[in-house]
Amino acid sequence: MGEPVGDLRMARALGPVLVASAATLLPFTVFSTFLVPISREAGADVAVVGSLRGLGGLAALAVGAGLAPLLDRVARLRAAAVGLLVLAAGSVVGAFGRFAALVVFCLLVGAAMAVLNPALGAAAADRFDAGPVAARAATLVTATQSLTAMLAAPLVALPAALWGWRGDLVAIAVLSVVLALVFFTRPGTVVAERPRIGYLAAYRELAALRPVFAVAMLRTAAFMGYLSYLAAYYDERFQVTPGAFAVIWTLSGTSFFLGNLVSGRLLGADRVTAHRVLPVALAIALVAVVAIFFVQVFAVALVLTSVLAVTHATATACLVTLLVRRSGDSRGAALGVNGAAMSVGTFAGAALGGAGLGVAGYPGAAAVFGGLSLVALGAAALVRKTGEDVLARA
């Protein structure tokens, strides 16, 4: 592999891939940050509009599950370019602000992310061949997405003060089209120099990773469901305005970015083992997600918001590391199936969280997200057992 690769050198090498990874997060960042005014514009309850984000999970599930085995047979960046065009279309539709338009927006953005996330993650890993450096490159993609959340105030809230949240969505569409043109002219090569196998056989090759996919789905359900209602929580509990909430969203994004970046570096350097760190991170996240909905002190809520972001960022880095290092030449398919699992989690988290919120208020939401976290922790025990078996055979 040669000499170690620093973060700045790696970021320069990946360039447009990291910019595109940031763009994938922007539409739903706008949606979450301005959930309250968007709900008023659509003439619907916050819980109903917030749950629409789960429709993106359904679309991503269908697209991700259908296309996952094909991601190792096409140029990664060409697939990403198609995803960016779909993202642009969804952003334009969402700018209309009507309830039906928001439904289409969530479906199109979810479908785009199902292609973009695995294609960009695999492209980043391919750039650095295999092993720990490849896994670290893939985690840098997720770290960049969290950096986008960290910069929510300058990237989303400040421009919206000039042209509103609709202007944000139009700007995202323009950026996505520009990046798509870049990728179409520089599509890269088809990486898989392996015998072509059947569609179903490609899934069977990933059977050993099923516990990892289960944790990804459940962890995503707990975290993304919690994030779907975070703006409404701070608005009702502490009377935080959308503009001020962008700063809280930035706190969460900063914590996620630092947690993902640091844990990715440690995992990439083999200083810690992903299957051992994963259950610890999920256990802390379980306690924090239940506690946050009961606190009445603003400062404590902020601390728990940060803790949740750090622990889920660490869990994300562990999962990506396990997938990239254990899937070999099938990393595109593995990341695609992982994306589909996360899409199911996004849908389940938003829908179940909305149901819990509607039935029992924030204690109901705490019960839902805490329960999902508990089941994820149980699945992580299977991931750890598998990891110990791998080490024992080494």
PyMOL commands that set and color helices and strands:
alter all, ss='L'
color gray80, all
select helices_A, chain A and resi 7-14+16-33+35-42+46-51+53-70+76-94+99-127+132-150+152-185+199-204+207-228+230-238+242-268+274-291+298-393
alter helices_A, ss='H'
color red, helices_A
deselect
rebuild
show_as cartoon
